């Protein structure tokens, strides 16, 4: 049996680009979290720069990390 984890999606702005496709993102509720790119975005060579608006997916288990799933 597979457990389904409820994820939340929230908008944010990329504040800093870090090594290994990691980014510091400020969410719409003013929190700063550490994010990485999803595999789909890595495969398609989507470029992310500081100042870009993105959609971040987060799990309820770790509120300090997330995945960038969409670039506006």
Secondary structure as GFF3:
##gff-version 3
##sequence-region A 1 72
A	DSSP	beta_strand	7	18	.	.	.	ID=ss1
A	DSSP	beta_strand	22	27	.	.	.	ID=ss2
A	DSSP	beta_strand	32	37	.	.	.	ID=ss3
A	DSSP	alpha_helix	39	43	.	.	.	ID=ss4
A	DSSP	beta_strand	53	59	.	.	.	ID=ss5
A	DSSP	beta_strand	65	71	.	.	.	ID=ss6
###
